[in-house]
Each structure stands twice: as C-alpha cells, then as structure tokens.
Amino acid sequence: MARSNTTRRSAILEAFAEEFEKIDGGDGYKSDLSGAVSTRMKFWDEVESFPALHMSAGTETREYWGAGQKWRYLIINVGYEI
C-alpha cells in the first residue's frame, strides 16, 4: 500500500506534467513540450529527444499552526534540456 504523502506528491507532479504537456509551440511559446515531459529526473544519456523537461519531488517542510492546521511546502526540481 502506498503512503498517502507519497501518493499526493506524485499527484502534484502529474498535475504539473499535464500542464507542461499543453505547451505546443503556439500562443507565444517557442518550444513544443507535448510528449517531452517526465515526472522523474533523467541522466543525460537517458534523454532521447529534445526539448525534454524532467521533474522530481524534492524535500517537503511543514509548519504547524495549532488547532490541527499545518502548511506543507514541497520543492519541485525541474530540469529542461533544449
């Protein structure tokens, strides 16, 4: 069974990937990222086509505010190769 925080972190990366996939070279963008987005970081020798965008979930910090409230901050590492 997957941990709920890990599942949420994966869902956040997937949501970003879906939005980046919409960049198709139109609307003022100069690159077409459709099909070039990955939700894990890759080594240079793993990149097969360019441009390529890779993401991974980094560290997460929490602030506890009392009364059961907390804020979570997630760092997302992004690599982009042209």
N, C-alpha and C positions, 0 to 999 in steps of 0.2 A: 504494500500500500504506500503510495506517495505521500510525503509530508505536505500539509496544506500550504506552508510558506513556499516550498519549492514549486508547487503547482501554480501558485499566484505569480511567482517570479517568472515562470515560463509563460504564463498567460500575458504578462506585461510585455515580454519580448515579442511574443506572437502578434500582439496588437500593434507594436511599433513596426514590425516587419510588414504587416498588411498595409499600413500607411505608406511606408517607403516603396512598396511594390507599385503604388499608384503613380509614382513618378515615371512618366513615359516619354520624356523629352519634349512635351508640349507645355503650354502655359508658362513660358519663360525659362523652363529648365533646359539645361544643355546636355543632360545625361539621361539615358533610359535605364532604369533600375529594375524593370519588370523581369523577374526570373533571376535576378542577381543578388538577392538578399538572403542571408543565412543567419540563424539565431544562435550561432556559435562562432567563436573566433577560429580562424584558419591560419595555418602556416603558409608562407609564400609559395611553397611547392605544391600546395593543395589547390591554389586558385587556378581555375581552368579557363575562365573568360573574364574579360574586363569590360566595363567597370564592375566592381564587386564591393558589396557592403556587408560587413560581418559585425555581429553584436554578441555580447555576453553580459550576464548579470554579474555585477561586482559585489562590493560589500554593502551591507544593509545596516543602518543605525536606527535606533529607536529613542524617542523622547517620551517619557511617561508624565502625563499631566494631572494625574489623580482622577478619582471618580471613574476609573476604568477606561479613561481616554488615553490614547497614545498616538503619536505621529511616527510613521516609518519613512525613511529616506533610502532609496535604492540607487546606487551608482550603476549606470549602464555604460559599458565600454564599447565604443564604436570604431571600427577600422574600415577605411574606404580606400580602395585602390583604383586608379584610373587606367 
